[in-house]
Amino acid sequence: MLGCASSNAFRLLHAINARSNHVHVVVTAPNYKPDTVARQFKAWCTRNLKTNHPERKTFWSEGASRRWINQEDDLVNAVEYTTEAQDRKGGEE
């Protein structure tokens, strides 16, 4: 995913947490809508996942949470949630 962040003009990958069945990513992407960022991440990841799993047809569900983060405190909270809160919830989700 780091390649995706650098190749699509996303400014900074703040946090990433790959879970057993989903992934959390916090990225700064000025001038991009959250839906565009999510679509680009999914496209990049799919291309790379297919390298190791060519037989698989799909990797993603339809659901996802995408949101604007406009305040520094909100960014700090999103990073903390991504890197720490998942494990405090009582296990792998």
Secondary structure as GFF3:
##gff-version 3
##sequence-region A 1 93
A	DSSP	alpha_helix	2	7	.	.	.	ID=ss1
A	DSSP	beta_strand	12	18	.	.	.	ID=ss2
A	DSSP	beta_strand	23	28	.	.	.	ID=ss3
A	DSSP	alpha_helix	34	52	.	.	.	ID=ss4
A	DSSP	alpha_helix	72	80	.	.	.	ID=ss5
A	DSSP	pi_helix	81	85	.	.	.	ID=ss6
A	DSSP	alpha_helix	86	88	.	.	.	ID=ss7
###
